Amino acid sequence: MTIAIRPATGGDVAAIDALLRKAFPDAGEAMLVQRLCIDGDMVLTLVADDEETGSLAGVIVYSRMAVEIAGKPIAAVALAPLAVDAGQRGQGVAEALVRASLAQLEGAGAMLVFVLGDPAYYERFGFSADWARGFASPYAGDYLLALPLQGGAMPCGARGAATHASAFAQLGGDL
């Protein structure tokens, strides 16, 4: 399989929604993406196209966060969701999406990326619960991970709030 990573377009909306509804046990992630879009909180959405079939193989979405260190706001985003078509898992689609998106976010000046996920999976990209510790978040714990971008530089000082976009709370905060 050959994949091409590209920014999502308006023409991808239905395929992204269908992929999210098939990839997860309930519609929560699809509804999250819809709400992030409606609220204007999406920062980056990339898709992976299967060039052989022309179908959507995967999607990764990032949204705005309000994050403070030493009382000062820093540029931070949340990764959620990341999904790959069931028939194309285990072929590097998710890894390609994560790596391409992190490079774009770093180039755009993002300082910190948060994800609520499996440490065993996300640590391969440099995410760590240690980076997320100390931030005030309803998701605080072993599964809230963070990754500093910009060469790993992170401002010094007391960690304050790490607030996800309102869509997370509107959907019950279960994501």
C-alpha positions as CSV (number, residue, x, y, z in Angstrom):
1,M,0.0,0.0,0.0
2,T,1.2,3.5,-0.9
3,I,-0.2,6.4,1.1
4,A,-0.2,10.1,0.5
5,I,-0.5,12.5,3.5
6,R,-2.3,15.8,2.8
7,P,-4.4,18.4,4.5
8,A,-8.1,17.6,4.7
9,T,-10.5,19.5,2.5
10,G,-14.2,20.2,2.6
11,G,-14.6,17.3,0.2
12,D,-13.2,14.9,2.8
13,V,-15.9,15.6,5.5
14,A,-18.2,12.7,4.7
15,A,-15.3,10.2,4.4
16,I,-13.7,11.4,7.7
17,D,-17.1,11.1,9.5
18,A,-17.6,7.6,8.1
19,L,-14.1,6.5,9.0
20,L,-14.5,7.8,12.6
21,R,-17.8,6.1,13.0
22,K,-16.3,2.8,11.8
23,A,-13.1,3.1,13.7
24,F,-14.5,3.7,17.2
25,P,-17.1,1.8,19.2
26,D,-19.4,4.9,19.4
27,A,-19.9,8.2,17.6
28,G,-18.1,10.3,20.2
29,E,-15.0,11.0,18.1
30,A,-17.1,11.8,15.0
31,M,-19.2,14.2,17.1
32,L,-16.0,15.7,18.6
33,V,-14.6,16.5,15.1
34,Q,-18.0,18.0,14.0
35,R,-18.1,20.2,17.1
36,L,-14.4,21.3,16.8
37,C,-15.1,22.3,13.2
38,I,-18.4,24.2,14.1
39,D,-16.6,26.0,16.9
40,G,-13.6,26.9,14.8
41,D,-11.2,25.1,17.2
42,M,-9.5,22.8,14.6
43,V,-5.9,23.7,14.1
44,L,-4.8,20.9,11.7
45,T,-6.4,17.9,10.1
46,L,-4.4,15.6,7.9
47,V,-5.7,12.6,5.9
48,A,-3.9,9.6,4.5
49,D,-5.1,8.5,1.1
50,D,-4.5,5.0,-0.1
51,E,-3.2,5.8,-3.6
52,E,-3.9,2.3,-4.9
53,T,-7.6,2.3,-4.0
54,G,-8.3,6.1,-3.8
55,S,-9.9,5.6,-0.4
56,L,-9.3,7.4,2.9
57,A,-6.9,5.3,5.0
58,G,-6.7,7.5,8.0
59,V,-7.1,10.9,9.7
60,I,-5.5,12.9,12.5
61,V,-7.0,16.0,14.1
62,Y,-5.5,18.7,16.3
63,S,-7.5,21.4,18.2
64,R,-6.7,24.5,20.2
65,M,-5.9,24.4,23.8
66,A,-5.4,27.1,26.4
67,V,-2.2,26.3,28.3
68,E,-0.2,28.3,30.8
69,I,3.3,28.0,32.2
70,A,4.4,30.5,34.8
71,G,1.2,32.4,34.2
72,K,1.9,33.0,30.5
73,P,0.0,31.4,27.6
74,I,1.9,29.0,25.3
75,A,1.0,27.7,21.9
76,A,-0.4,24.2,22.6
77,V,-2.7,21.8,20.8
78,A,-4.5,18.6,21.5
79,L,-4.3,15.5,19.3
80,A,-7.7,13.8,19.0
81,P,-8.7,11.8,17.3
82,L,-6.3,9.6,15.3
83,A,-8.0,6.9,13.3
84,V,-7.1,4.3,10.6
85,D,-9.4,2.2,8.5
86,A,-9.6,-1.3,10.0
87,G,-8.4,-2.9,6.8
88,Q,-5.3,-0.8,6.7
89,R,-4.1,-0.9,10.3
90,G,-0.6,-2.2,11.0
91,Q,0.8,-0.7,7.8
92,G,2.3,2.5,9.2
93,V,-0.6,4.8,8.3
94,A,-1.0,6.2,11.9
95,E,2.7,6.6,12.3
96,A,3.0,8.5,9.0
97,L,0.1,10.8,10.1
98,V,1.6,11.5,13.5
99,R,5.1,12.2,12.2
100,A,3.9,14.4,9.3
101,S,1.5,16.4,11.6
102,L,4.1,16.9,14.3
103,A,6.5,18.3,11.7
104,Q,3.8,20.7,10.5
105,L,2.9,21.8,14.0
106,E,6.5,22.5,14.9
107,G,7.0,24.5,11.7
108,A,3.9,26.5,12.6
109,G,5.3,27.4,16.0
110,A,3.4,25.1,18.4
111,M,5.3,24.6,21.6
112,L,3.4,21.7,23.2
113,V,1.1,18.8,22.1
114,F,-1.2,16.9,24.4
115,V,-2.8,13.6,23.8
116,L,-5.0,11.4,25.9
117,G,-3.9,7.9,24.9
118,D,-1.9,4.7,25.4
119,P,1.6,5.5,26.7
120,A,3.0,2.4,25.1
121,Y,1.9,3.7,21.7
122,Y,2.6,7.4,21.9
123,E,5.9,7.2,23.7
124,R,7.5,6.1,20.4
125,F,6.9,9.7,19.2
126,G,8.4,11.3,22.3
127,F,5.1,11.8,24.2
128,S,5.4,11.4,28.0
129,A,3.2,11.6,31.0
130,D,6.1,13.4,32.8
131,W,5.7,16.4,30.4
132,A,2.0,16.5,31.2
133,R,2.3,16.2,35.0
134,G,1.5,19.3,37.0
135,F,-0.9,20.8,34.5
136,A,-4.4,21.3,35.8
137,S,-6.7,19.2,33.6
138,P,-9.7,17.0,34.0
139,Y,-7.7,14.4,32.1
140,A,-4.7,14.5,34.4
141,G,-3.2,11.1,35.1
142,D,-1.0,8.4,33.5
143,Y,-2.8,8.6,30.1
144,L,-2.5,12.4,29.6
145,L,0.7,12.7,27.7
146,A,2.5,15.7,26.3
147,L,5.3,16.4,23.8
148,P,7.3,19.6,23.7
149,L,8.1,20.7,20.2
150,Q,10.7,23.4,19.1
151,G,13.6,21.1,19.8
152,G,12.1,20.0,23.2
153,A,12.3,23.5,24.6
154,M,9.6,24.2,27.1
155,P,9.2,27.4,29.2
156,C,10.3,27.1,32.8
157,G,8.0,27.8,35.7
158,A,4.9,26.5,37.4
159,R,2.5,24.6,35.1
160,G,-1.0,26.0,35.1
161,A,-4.1,25.0,33.3
162,A,-4.2,22.8,30.2
163,T,-7.7,23.4,28.9
164,H,-9.0,21.5,25.9
165,A,-11.4,23.1,23.4
166,S,-15.0,23.3,24.8
167,A,-16.1,20.5,22.4
168,F,-14.4,18.0,24.7
169,A,-16.5,19.1,27.7
170,Q,-19.7,19.4,25.6
171,L,-19.4,15.7,24.7
172,G,-19.0,14.6,28.3
173,G,-15.2,14.6,28.4
174,D,-15.0,10.9,27.8
175,L,-12.5,11.1,24.9
